[in-house]
Amino acid sequence: MHKPRCIRIFSSKSQAMRAQNILKEAGITSKISEDKFGKLSLPQLGIKPRFRLYIEQADIQRAAAYLAIQIRKSRLKN
């Protein structure tokens, strides 16, 4: 990836992976990283976990719009 940017922070890996799969459907490549403090994960420090979803800067507008539409659709189904 060139110039990856974080577009959203999630509180669970499954939420981040769901968003990543939605973007994959649109042909947008993304990467997930877990926030850490050194080599320790945040839960090891008593802090809620955070997972960041990164995409290339060139895809930000398209990804944000697509992700918002798909998440809205899934909320309406539930």
C-alpha positions as CSV (number, residue, x, y, z in Angstrom):
1,M,0.0,0.0,0.0
2,H,1.1,3.5,-0.7
3,K,0.3,6.3,1.8
4,P,-2.1,4.3,3.9
5,R,-4.5,6.3,6.1
6,C,-6.7,5.2,9.0
7,I,-10.3,5.7,8.1
8,R,-12.0,4.3,11.1
9,I,-11.2,2.8,14.6
10,F,-13.2,-0.2,15.8
11,S,-13.5,-1.6,19.3
12,S,-13.3,-5.2,18.1
13,K,-11.4,-7.1,15.5
14,S,-14.6,-8.7,14.2
15,Q,-16.1,-5.2,13.5
16,A,-12.9,-4.2,11.7
17,M,-12.9,-7.4,9.7
18,R,-16.5,-6.9,8.7
19,A,-15.7,-3.4,7.4
20,Q,-12.6,-4.8,5.6
21,N,-14.8,-7.5,3.9
22,I,-17.3,-4.8,2.8
23,L,-14.5,-2.8,1.2
24,K,-13.1,-5.9,-0.4
25,E,-16.5,-6.4,-2.2
26,A,-15.9,-2.9,-3.8
27,G,-12.3,-3.9,-4.8
28,I,-10.7,-1.6,-2.1
29,T,-7.7,-3.1,-0.4
30,S,-7.4,-2.4,3.3
31,K,-5.3,-3.4,6.3
32,I,-6.2,-3.8,10.0
33,S,-3.8,-3.0,12.8
34,E,-4.3,-3.4,16.6
35,D,-3.2,-0.5,18.8
36,K,-0.5,-1.5,21.1
37,F,1.7,0.0,23.7
38,G,5.1,-1.3,22.9
39,K,4.7,-5.0,22.6
40,L,1.7,-5.1,25.0
41,S,-1.9,-5.1,23.7
42,L,-4.2,-2.5,25.2
43,P,-6.3,-5.1,27.1
44,Q,-3.1,-6.3,28.8
45,L,-3.0,-2.8,30.2
46,G,-6.6,-2.7,31.2
47,I,-7.7,-0.6,28.3
48,K,-10.3,-1.5,25.7
49,P,-8.9,-2.8,22.4
50,R,-8.8,-0.6,19.3
51,F,-8.4,-1.8,15.7
52,R,-7.6,0.6,13.0
53,L,-8.7,0.2,9.4
54,Y,-6.2,1.5,6.8
55,I,-6.7,2.2,3.1
56,E,-4.7,4.0,0.5
57,Q,-5.3,7.7,0.4
58,A,-6.5,7.6,-3.2
59,D,-9.4,5.4,-2.1
60,I,-10.6,7.4,0.9
61,Q,-13.6,9.1,-0.5
62,R,-14.8,6.1,-2.4
63,A,-14.3,3.8,0.6
64,A,-15.9,6.1,3.1
65,A,-19.0,6.5,0.9
66,Y,-19.3,2.8,0.1
67,L,-18.7,1.7,3.7
68,A,-21.3,4.2,5.0
69,I,-23.9,2.9,2.5
70,Q,-23.3,-0.7,3.3
71,I,-23.3,-0.3,7.0
72,R,-26.6,1.7,6.8
73,K,-28.1,-1.0,4.7
74,S,-27.1,-3.7,7.2
75,R,-28.6,-1.6,10.1
76,L,-31.9,-1.3,8.3
77,K,-32.1,-5.1,7.9
78,N,-31.7,-5.6,11.7
